[in-house]
């Protein structure tokens, strides 16, 4: 397909680029979700010769981070600021409000603000009661009274202030110890400016943590080293939790406190380290992409010799930040970029290729069909990546990668399966935020469904998409995507049975749940379903 036959999807991306002179500025990124103040508490106790922490598994059904492991916590409520609080958390004196913050937290013009917002301690206590059923300072209250207060909060029959009055207690901030502050990077659909606190909760406390099925699937006391090992295998958790577990496993809550309060050791230059599986570093870069996404994930894959996957930002300042981060990754972690790999040709995945090729002095590899498409944009592909190739990247341990041709979104689309951990870099096969557009003739629904099914047969664990956060339970998510497309196809068949023949006529029926501004792209997806149905002789 020639460049002048580019799909509507690519035309939309070009219009986004024309409207955004710099996606790294607020005017260039209107789709970024606001950063919500939040609090999280790390309950810990001495057990035998070591320390244990209490963590939870968030309910699988939750739309954000469902199934992930975390510490109890949540977003600041409007009513939290009205809750009386006595004292302040320990170890607050002399700390800078932005202690340990990497430059990237300011790159989108966010003001970190003060460390302790009004209500943030009350928020921490409320979340403790709601999520794990404990409340510091309530030891005189019976377990039954505490449980009743918990349920009253969850069913919203009482406010936290009323629950405290019923229990005859107050929020005493001095039970908490300040343990650092992290902001969700701009790739996520929901973002938090999260304050962490330590809370010692010995076995002598009359009420011990427990979870309810409303927000949590499980909760347990666990050795931090054991928890960290599980996070490097099949458990998924966010970067702050990984750092906290590592510090507590190595130094404990007392000796390690300064490392918790200032987590700058995790910074890779202007980025905070995002490595939810060993050997897969994520760098979300501002790009001209399809809203609600505002960034594209660039990945550094490997433990020694590494490949840089999809440097997609066209913005010099973003690529300069990436280059600085890669230099630090090489110095601190021994990770050397030996090649650039592309999942596909769309502009939000190749915007920084030429700059990074020159600055790193490495070849660029892609599928031959992608090579044809990017050649028209002046990008030379130096080598081919073909379906079924196994490439071993030297390192400790080495990284074995299976290359998979997964057309559907784009004819030359590739996924990369890291075989040891069964983690897959999936480009635009799936998304952690937004949707995947199948736009003929470049997009093909038969190919797309086949690609989903094929990757599912390889039983990947964690999926790393081009946009948004990592996705847990890869096989389930792949099947969910396929089921959703087939459900939508059923709507197309219903519209056809009503006598509707053109995609423009079908949109109000098939995509009634979709905002009208997205209907032009929805028409193209209907066309892809119609093409598939005609090929199958079903219409």
Secondary structure, 3 states (H helix, E strand, C coil): CCHHHCCHHHHHHHHHHHHCCCCCCHHHCCCCCCEEEEEEEEEEEEECCEEEEEEEEECCCCCCCCCCEECCEEECCCCHHHCCEECCCECCCCCCCCCCCCHHHHCCCCCCCCCCCCCHHHHHHHHHHHHHCCCCCCCCCCHHHHHHHHHHHHCCCCCHHHHHHHHCCCEEHHHCEEEEEEECCCCCCCEEEEEEEEEECCCCCCCCCCCCCCCEEEEEEEEHHHHHHHHCCCCCECHHHHHHHHHHHHHHHHHCHHHHHCHHHHEECCEECCCCECCEEEEEEECCCCCCCCEEEEEEECCCEEEEECCCCCCHHHHHHHHHHHHHHHHHHCCEEEEEECCCCCHHHHCCHHHHHHHHCCEEEECHHHHHHHHCCCCCCCEECCCCCEEEECCCCCEEEEEEECCCCCCCCEEEEECCCCEEEEECCCCCCCCCCCCCCCCCHHHHHHHHHHHHHCCCCCEEECCCCCECCHHHHHHHHHHHHHHHHHHHHHHHHCCCCCHHHHHHHHCCCCCHHHHHHHHHHHHHHHHHHHHCCCC
